Amino acid sequence: MKLTATTFVSLDGVLQGPGGPTEDPTGGFDLGGWLIPYADQGFGRIVVEWFADADAFLLGRKSYQLLSSHWPNVTDPHDPIAAKLNTLPKYVPSSTLTTLGWANSHLLTGDLVEEVTKLKAQPGQALQVHGSGRLLGTLLATGLVDELRLLTFPVVLGKGQRLFEAGTAPAAWQLTDVQSTAAGVIAHTYTHAGKPALGNIVIGADGQEELVLPESTNQ
């Protein structure tokens, strides 16, 4: 399975507390709920579309607890998100949780890289990460994310946890899809494309700038 990471970010890359003021006030963050004014039908359509290829979920502790407080109560078998979340395997790396009450949930207590590598080796389309900011940071730092699905909202927050923190592994990403909503949300899909390509700008004999690019993006 490929590992896909879906997350909501502000224009300045903040992913903390998008859904409400009490969702994640860590560090005194008091701007929670910044997603809500932009949650229109277009936003919902994209989220549903991205859930379609899920065969399993990998969730951080906070995101797991948040999702498990709501989605088990949505019992409509035709709800495209509830049907996935309530039935498919859910894996939660945690050193503090001892039991998981949501059906088909599994604790991961071993080395994260080894555990996730084993999950990715299983058959299926996508092992999906949703939210789970701290977990996602670790996955990015270790190069385990195959595809990024970013919903970028037209708001600048100026503080809070960011998607790409110090320590993230350098990587190139290939843009494979772009969508937008009437409320101004932009959905980007990126596929991991190896290491960053590093070029140079030189001045030729005629005084003109010339871009010198490497032969391969994986150099």
Order of alpha helices (4+ residues) and beta strands (2+ residues): beta-alpha-beta-alpha-alpha-beta-beta-alpha-beta-alpha-beta-beta-beta-beta-beta
